[in-house]
Amino acid sequence: MTARSALHRYMLVSFLTWLPLGLAMAAQVLLMTERGLSLARIGLATTVFSIVTVCLELPTGGLADVLGRRVVLAASAAFTVAGLALMSVATTLGMFMVAGVLKGVARALSSGPASSWYVDTLHGIEGRDADLKPGLARGGAMESVALCVGVLAGGGVPLLVPPSLILPLAAPSLLGAVAAAVLLLVVMLALPEPAHRRRTLSSVLREVPATVAGGIRLAAGRALLRRLMMVAAATGAVLMTIELLTPGRLAELAGTAEEGSLAYAVVAALGFAGSAMGSALVPRVARLAGGSAGGAVVGTVLAALSVGALAATAGLDALPGTLSAGLAYVVLFVGISLTGVLCLELTHKAVTATERTTVTSTSSIALQSGGTLANLTLGALAAQSGLAAAWGVVAVMMLASALLFVRLPAPTGSSPDRALPARSGSG
């Protein structure tokens, strides 16, 4: 395999991993509302997803480091199929919570293996001095393109589906399940596993806890990783607040749930287009800012200012409110994408191949934990004090997180990768 081939496969899997989520995203909150769930119950169902993800991040990350990237990615796709299929037919809080569990398992399984597969494969081809930024940036861009395409398609589908066939707001989740099934096939056929030792079931069960414990010690023991985890938590709070509060706000502006789904799809798609733009700009911004830490500061400040703009324009009605949300989304996701890719690069540089997926899973735990905290607190704050108050709080939080990049410790301290016997076949 060549570096170019590895990049193309990584980009394809990155696209297909996020396409199902994009398809279901625009209608998800509105679907639960249509099924009779209150905002508090919707928050509870979302919290179940976050809790499951947090609880399983490190075990599944360790499993990927022990078993291999492809098996874990395939399992993630299978759980995504099940979760979104159940979501499309769910009618009660209990069913939505079970769907949240399935999607949480899928999310935990998907955190890290794809980028780890690409980094390990590129290191095997070009050595450990290979430049990771261009490939990781393109993978991030493909994730954003997938979300952009998915959310537009998912937002428009409810307007096209006859109500006599299926509840229109349920169609995007069903379409997402189909897309996840395609991902499962691609992962099994297109991702040869980088060489590693063969494992027995007993050795897997013994080594996963050790890998998890090592990941916790690693993240807690290095100043660089601790700071990156805090940035991830702040980002998670911002994203959860946006995803929880914006659909209902735009549905109110649009007039109906179906039209609100389309409005949110358009606004979110603009945001994901901004995310793709941010990923593409990573190398240039990092160079102009004097390095990865400086580029991450630029991204964090942009994100904080955009959420502040959402808070400042929360009282606008009709078209001005929708336009202001769309503009803020673009800037928000440009900033978050810049920071996310550069933090990912810093994380990969700080760890070895045997630690890689576990540590990236630790970062995802921080992201989900920040989102869970925001979900349990800022939703109530918005209900009591308005959207501007909730968005104002997360804007300040995100801006404060930029200070974590000041005098950021160098990504050093990881031990050299252990040489593993090559494994025959495609993996």
N, C-alpha and C positions, 0 to 999 in steps of 0.2 A: 504494500500500500504506500502511496506517496503522500506527502504533506497536503497537496491539493485535494486528493481524494478524501483524506481524513477530514479536512475542513468542510467539504461539500456534504459529507455524511452527518457531521456534527450540526451543520446549518439545517439540514432537512429534519433531523430528529428534534432540534430546538423548535422549529416551526410546528411540527406535528404535536409536540408535547403541550404547547399552549393553545393550539387551535380549539380543542374541545372546550377549554375553560372560557375562551373568548366567545364561542357560540352561545354558551349558557349564561354568560355574565349579565347582559343587558336586561334580561327578563327575570333573573333569579329572585330578587327582592320583590318585584311586582307579582311574580307567580305565587309566592308565599302569601302576599297580601290578598290576592284574588282567592286563594284557598281559605281565607278567613283568619290568618295569623296577624296578631298585633305587632307593632314595632318591637315591643319587649320580647315577644316570642320569636320573632325573626332574629333578634339579637342572640337569643338563647341557642337557636339552631346553628347560628354562625359560630358561637362560642364553642359548641361541641366540636365543630370542625377544627377550630384552632387548638383546643385542648388535645384532641387526638393527634394532631400534627406534632405538637410540642412533645407529647409523651413518646412518640415513635421516631422522632427525628434521629436521635443518636443510635438507637438499636438498628434502624434500617440503614443508616449511614455506615455503621460498623459492618452490617451484613454485606453491603456493596463492596467494602474494602476486603472482605474475606471471600465472598462467593464470586464477585465480579460485577461489572457495571451492567452488562446486557440483561442478566437474569432479573436484576432489581428493576430496571427500566421496563421490562416486559410485564412484571407483576404490577407495576404502577399503572400501566395502560389498562390491564385487566380490571383493576379496582376502579379506574375512572369510568370504564364502560358500565360497570354495575351501579356506581353511584349516580351517574347522570341518567341512566335508564330508570332507576327508582325515583329520582327527582321528578321525572316527567309525569309519573303517575301518582305521586304522593298527594294525599289529601288531608293528613293530620300532622300535628306537631311531632308525634312519635316517628312517623315515616320520614319526615324531613330530617329528624335527628339521626336516624339510621343512615340516610343518604349522606348526611354530614360526616358520619363516622367513616363510611366507605371512601368519600372524597378526601378526608383527612389522611387515611392510610395511603391513598394514592399520592397525595402531595408530599408526605414524608418520604415515600419511596423515590420520588422523582427529584428530590433536592440534592443536587451534587453529582450523581453518576454520569450524566451526559458531559458536563464540562470536565469531569475527572477523566472520562474515557478519552476526550480530545487531548487533554494535557499529557496524559500518559502515552498516548499514541504518538503525539508530536515529539515528546522527549525520546521515544524509542527510535524515531526517524532522524531527528536533528540534534539530539543531545539536550542536556539540561539547560544550556544557554539559549535555547530557542526563544524567540520573541513571542510571548503569549498574547500581547495586547490586540493585534489585528484579528486573530482568530476568535478570541473571547468577545471582542466587540461585535464581530459579524454574527456570532451566535446570539448575542443579546439583541442585535437588530432584528434577526429572524423571529425571535420570541415576540418582539414588539409588533412586527408585521403580522404575525399570526393572530395576536390579540386584536389588532386593528381590523383585519379582514373578518375575523370571527365575530367580533362585537357588532360590526355593521350588518353582517348576514343574520346574526341572531336577533338583532333589533328589528330588522325588516320582516323576518319570517312571520311573526304574529299577525301582521297585516295581510298576509297572503294565504294563510291557512284557513280553510272553511271551518267555522265553529262546530259544524255537525260531524267533522272528522276527528278532531282532537281539540282540547282547550288551546287556543292560539298561543298563550304564554308558555305552554308546556312543550311546544314543538322545538324550540331552540335546544333544550336539554336533550331531547331524543336525538337530534341531529349531532349534538356533541358526543353522544355515546357511539354513534357510527364513526365519527372521526377518530375517536380513541381506539376503536377496533382496527382502523387502518394503521395507526401508530404501532400497535402491537405487532402487526405483520412486518412493518418496516424494521423495527428494532431486532426482531428475530433474524431477518434476512440480511441486514446491511451493517451491523455493528460487530465485526470480529473482535473478540476479547483480547486486550493486550496480554502478553505472556505473564502467567503467574502459576504458583504451585497448585496442583490438584488438591481438592479438599474432600475429606469424608464428612458425613453428617456430624459425627461426634466431634471432629476437630472444629467444624463451624460453630457448634454450640459452645465449645470452650473458648474460641478465639473472639467471637463477637463481644462478649462482656469485657474482655481485656482491651479490645479496640475502643469500645465505648469509654471505658475508664481512662484510657490514654488520651482520647479526644477531650474529655472534660479537664484532665490535668493540663493538657496543652493549652486549651483556650483560657483557662484560669491563670496559668503560670506565666504567660507572656503578655507584657504590657500592650504590644501592638494588637494582639488578638482581642484582648479585653476591650480596647477602645473601639475596634471594629464591631464587636458585638453590641456595644451601646449605640453606635450609629444605626445598626440594623434595627434595634428596638424602636428608635425614634422614627425610622422610615416605616416600620410596621404600623405604628400608631397613626401616621398620616394616611397611609393607604386604606386602613380599615375605616377611618372616619369618612374618607371620601366615598368608599364603596357603600357604606351603610346609609349615609344621609343624602347623597346626590340623586339616586333614582326617584325617591319620593318627591324630592324638590322639583325635579324636571317633569314628573308626571302631573304635579299640581300646576305647573306652568303650561303644560301641553293640553290638559283638560281631561284626557282619558288614559287608562293604564297602557293600552296598546300604543297610543301616540307617544306616551311618556317613555315607553320602551325604545321606540325609534329615536326620540330626542336624546335619551341617554346614550344610545348606541353611537349616534353621530358625535356627541361630545366626547365620549370615551375613545372613539376611534381617532379623533383629533389628538387626544392625549397619547395614544399608543404610537401615532405617527411622530409625535414629539419625542417619544421614547426611542424610536428607531433613529431619529435624527441625532439624539443625544449619544447613542451608542456609536454611530458613525463618526461623531466629532471627538470621541474619547482621545485618540492619539494626538490630535492637534491641540485640544484644550490642555491636556497634560503637558505637552511641550511648551505651550505659551505660559502656563502657570508655574513652570519650573519643576514639574514632576507629578507623580500620581497623587500625592497628598494635596498639593496645591489645586490640581484639577478637581479633586473630591470636594474641596472647600467651595469652589465655584458652583458645583452642582448642588451642594447642600443649601447655599444661600439662595440660589434660584428657586429651589423647591419651597423654601420657607417664605420667600416673597410672594410666590404664586398662591400659596394657601392664605396668606394675609390678604391678597387681593380678593379671594373668594369670600373671606369674612367681610371685607369692606363693601362688597356688592351683593350681599345676601338679601338685601331688601328690594332689589330690582325685580320688576315683573315682566312677564311675556318675553318678547324677542330680546330686549336688552339683557335680561337675566340669563337667557340661554347663550347669547353671544359672549357675555362676560365669563360664563362658566367654561365655554369652549376655549377661549384665549388662555384662561388660567390653567386649564388642563394641559395645554400644549407646553407651557413653560414649566409646569410642575413635573411632567414626565421627562422633559429634557434634563432637568436637574437631577431627578431620581435616577435616571439611566446613567448619567455621567458618574454619579457617586457610586452606584451599584457595581458597574463594571470595574472601576478603579479599586474599589474595596475587594472585589473578587480577585483581581490581579495581586493585590497586596497579600491576601490570604494564601493564594497558591504559592507565592514566593516564600512564604514563611513556614511551609510544611513540606513533608516528603510524600511520595506517592502512596505509601501505606497509611498515611494519616489524612490524605486529602479529602475524601468524601465525608469522613467523620467530622472534620473541622468545618467544612461547608454546611453540613447538617446542623452543627452548633450555631452557625450564623442564621440559618433558617429558624431555629428555635427562638433566637433573640427577636427575629422579625415577627414571628407568630405571637410571642409573648407580649411584645409591644402592641400588636393588633388586638389581642384579647383584652388587655388592660383598657385600651381605648374603647373597645366594644362595650365593656361593662360600665364605663364611667361617662364617656363623652356622649353616648346616645341619650342617657338620662339628662345630661347637661343641656343638650340641644332641645330636648322636650320641655325643659323648665325655663331655659334662658334664651333659646333660639339658636339658629345655625351659626350666626356670627360668633357667638361665645365659644362654641365647640371648635370651630375652625381657627379662631384666634389663639386658643390654647395650644393646638398642635403646631401652629406657625411658630410660636415662641419656642416650643420644644425642639423643632427642627433647626431653627436658627442657632439655638444653644449648642446643638450637636456639632456644629462646624468647629467649635473650639477643640473638639477631640482630635482634630488633625494638626493642631499647632504642636510643633516639635514632636511629630510622630516618630516613635522608635523605628529604626531600620528593620526590614523583614529578614532578620537573621536568627540563627539559633537552632534551625532544624538540622537534624543529623542527615548524612548522606543516605540516599535510598539503598535499601538492601537489594543485592543482586538476586533475582529469582530465576529459577530454571525456566527456559522457554517451554511453552506448551504447544504441541503440534496441532495443526488444523486451524480453523477459523475461530475457535473459541466457543 
